[in-house]
Amino acid sequence: MENLKFPAMFFRIYDRKTASGEITFSRIGISKSAFTALCQNEKIDMTADELSSVLAKMNLSEEETEKLLSAYKEWIDA
């Protein structure tokens, strides 16, 4: 993955996995408000545990998970 901001990275994976039927919005457990904020490239209020739970439910590889967590921290701290 290139050096993308968290929302772009998240949606690249999310779109691929929903298109293939691997995941659904309701299955990953992200709130509608957080999802809408991501769509609008706005910061979201999620704890590390909440984010980790969402990412785990997306069945990501270890590398994808690490990259998304790192991008999230960088994006939130900016």
Secondary structure, DSSP 8 states (H G I E B T S, - for coil): --S--HHHHHHHHHHHHHHHTS--HHHHT--HHHHHHHHTT------HHHHHHHHHHTT--HHHHHHHHHHHHHHHH-
